[in-house]
Amino acid sequence: MKLSGNTVLITGATSGIGLELTKRLAALGNTVLALGRNKDSLSKLSAIQNVKTISCDLTKHSDFDKLISLIRKKHPSLNVLINNAAIQYNPDYTKDPDQSEMIEREIRTNLTVPIRLISLLIPILKTHPRSAIVNVTSGLALVPKKSAPVYCGTKAGLHLFTDALRYQLENTNILVVEMLPPQVDTPMTAGRGRNKMTTAALADRFLTDLEKDREFIGIGVVKYLRLTMRLFPSLIRRIVKNT
């Protein structure tokens, strides 16, 4: 996959991994459509060359529909979609079983929205010689942890959806990529864990592998997670359980 001359849509572009990828891809000569909800952060991003910001809450049906209409009318050159936006709650259902609103929001943000974006943007992606869909999941898509059951479930769902989507698009111009980060130093992981990977290091690894058309991009310790799960499943589950 060429790393320049693309039109790239990135969700969750105002912080963490999304922010780093927005800056990197813009610097490489791509037009980046940066989606986010924080207007102050979007205003700062808009000053970066090649970045076009879009204020949008994708969990709202009206915002979602406006985005699709905007892309169809003004950005038909779109050929790369990066589904990065995600939220993680840490519910304890033994203490507070009624968390319906948080459950629905987490599922919609992490799973429903990426799938809907893909389904509606495939017709545009198919019009270009080379396109890509990148779904950002997590090592927790493969091995869950105790404190974030819905997050783990949504990432596992997106992981399997990505595999199935790749089957459907295997004879097309669209490369389907899954990027599985380890624990990265972002606002989402504030106060959790140690020795977290920087967003800069993650972006280096991701872009190197994307250029090589890698479909499964496990980064850091996640690169070896599938193998270690086959060799030492019980041990890995015990380690990840309380992270």
TAPE-V489344 format. One record per run of one state. SS is the DSSP state (2 for helix, 1 for strand, 0 for the rest). FROM is the first residue (numbers start at 1). TO is the last residue. If there is no record, write none. Layout:
ss->[SS;SS]
from->[FROM;FROM]
to->[TO;TO]
//
This chain:
ss->[0;1;0;2;0;1;0;2;0;1;0;2;0;1;0;2;0;1;0;2;0;2;0;1;0;1;0;2;0;1;0;2;0;1;0;2;0;2;0]
from->[1;7;11;16;28;31;37;39;46;51;56;61;75;80;84;100;126;131;137;139;142;149;169;174;181;184;185;187;190;197;198;199;212;216;219;220;232;233;242]
to->[6;10;15;27;30;36;38;45;50;55;60;74;79;83;99;125;130;136;138;141;148;168;173;180;183;184;186;189;196;197;198;211;215;218;219;231;232;241;243]
//
